Amino acid sequence: MIKEYFDDFVDAFAPYDGDRVAAKFTVPYMIKGEAGESKIFHSMPEVSQHFQAYLNEYKAKGCTKCQYSNLDVKWLGSESAIASVDWLLLDQGGDLVLTWSESYLLSVIGNHALTYATVDHIGF
């Protein structure tokens, strides 16, 4: 279930569509970024705009492919999990452009997972 969530994330990256990526999240959605930065989004249009800005930046840097590695999942009861991954964004030739680690707090109901909070990690 969680692996499929991240596999779909990779597919969602390809069209550079903020709405497609935002559909993997729920509101309110909280981000804990580097250096203590935190944001809370209260609407799906806000989440979509947030991700669209990143997708535009990645595209401008020449990122054409998204991969993840080192998926680590810890279940928090039967309907929540924390999943950590290392993200790798590659260019057309397969060279690494960007990388970071991120953890996701997921709500898992049936076979459907949505993220309600993320934490960026410095380096990996």
C-alpha positions as CSV (number, residue, x, y, z in Angstrom):
1,M,0.0,0.0,0.0
2,I,2.7,2.6,1.0
3,K,5.1,1.5,-1.8
4,E,2.2,2.0,-4.3
5,Y,1.6,5.5,-2.9
6,F,5.2,6.5,-3.6
7,D,5.2,4.7,-7.0
8,D,2.2,6.9,-7.9
9,F,4.1,9.9,-6.6
10,V,6.7,9.2,-9.3
11,D,4.0,9.0,-11.9
12,A,2.5,12.3,-10.6
13,F,5.8,14.1,-11.1
14,A,6.1,13.4,-14.8
15,P,3.4,15.8,-16.2
16,Y,4.6,18.7,-13.9
17,D,1.0,19.1,-12.7
18,G,0.5,20.6,-9.3
19,D,-3.1,19.4,-9.1
20,R,-2.0,15.8,-9.7
21,V,0.6,16.0,-7.0
22,A,-1.7,17.8,-4.6
23,A,-4.2,14.9,-4.9
24,K,-1.9,12.8,-2.8
25,F,-2.4,15.1,0.2
26,T,-5.2,16.2,2.5
27,V,-6.0,19.5,4.2
28,P,-5.0,20.8,6.5
29,Y,-1.5,19.9,5.4
30,M,1.6,20.9,7.3
31,I,5.2,21.2,6.1
32,K,8.2,21.3,8.4
33,G,11.1,22.4,6.2
34,E,14.7,23.0,6.8
35,A,15.9,25.6,9.4
36,G,12.6,25.5,11.3
37,E,10.4,26.7,8.5
38,S,6.8,25.5,8.9
39,K,3.7,26.1,6.8
40,I,0.1,25.0,7.1
41,F,-2.2,24.8,4.0
42,H,-5.9,25.0,4.6
43,S,-7.2,24.4,1.0
44,M,-6.4,22.2,-1.9
45,P,-5.8,25.2,-4.2
46,E,-3.1,26.3,-1.8
47,V,-1.5,22.8,-1.8
48,S,-1.6,22.7,-5.6
49,Q,0.0,26.1,-5.9
50,H,2.7,25.1,-3.5
51,F,3.6,22.0,-5.5
52,Q,3.2,23.7,-8.8
53,A,5.9,26.2,-7.8
54,Y,8.3,23.4,-6.9
55,L,7.5,21.5,-10.1
56,N,8.2,24.7,-12.2
57,E,11.5,25.1,-10.4
58,Y,12.4,21.4,-11.0
59,K,11.5,21.7,-14.7
60,A,13.6,24.9,-15.0
61,K,16.6,23.0,-13.5
62,G,16.2,20.3,-16.1
63,C,14.7,17.6,-13.9
64,T,12.8,15.1,-16.1
65,K,12.6,12.1,-13.9
66,C,11.8,11.5,-10.2
67,Q,12.9,8.5,-8.2
68,Y,12.8,7.5,-4.6
69,S,15.0,5.1,-2.6
70,N,15.3,3.9,1.0
71,L,11.6,3.7,1.7
72,D,11.2,3.1,5.5
73,V,7.7,2.6,6.9
74,K,6.6,2.6,10.5
75,W,2.9,1.9,11.2
76,L,1.3,4.1,13.9
77,G,-1.7,1.9,14.6
78,S,-3.9,0.5,11.8
79,E,-4.8,3.8,10.0
80,S,-1.6,5.9,10.2
81,A,2.0,5.5,9.2
82,I,5.2,7.5,8.9
83,A,7.1,6.8,5.7
84,S,10.6,8.2,5.0
85,V,12.2,8.3,1.5
86,D,15.2,9.7,-0.2
87,W,14.2,11.7,-3.4
88,L,16.4,11.8,-6.5
89,L,15.5,14.1,-9.4
90,L,17.4,13.3,-12.6
91,D,17.9,15.1,-15.9
92,Q,17.3,13.6,-19.4
93,G,20.6,11.8,-19.4
94,G,20.0,10.2,-16.0
95,D,22.4,12.5,-14.1
96,L,21.4,13.6,-10.6
97,V,20.2,17.2,-10.3
98,L,18.6,17.3,-6.9
99,T,18.3,15.1,-3.9
100,W,16.8,15.3,-0.4
101,S,15.1,13.1,2.3
102,E,11.6,13.6,3.5
103,S,9.2,11.9,5.9
104,Y,5.4,11.7,5.4
105,L,2.7,11.3,8.0
106,L,0.0,9.3,6.2
107,S,-3.6,8.6,6.9
108,V,-4.4,5.1,5.5
109,I,-8.0,4.2,5.2
110,G,-8.7,0.9,3.4
111,N,-6.4,0.9,0.3
112,H,-6.2,4.7,0.1
113,A,-3.3,6.8,1.6
114,L,-3.1,10.6,1.9
115,T,-0.3,12.7,3.4
116,Y,-1.3,15.2,6.1
117,A,2.2,16.3,7.1
118,T,5.8,16.2,5.8
119,V,9.2,16.8,7.3
120,D,12.2,17.6,5.1
121,H,15.5,16.3,6.2
122,I,18.8,18.0,5.6
123,G,20.9,15.8,3.4
124,F,21.0,12.0,3.5
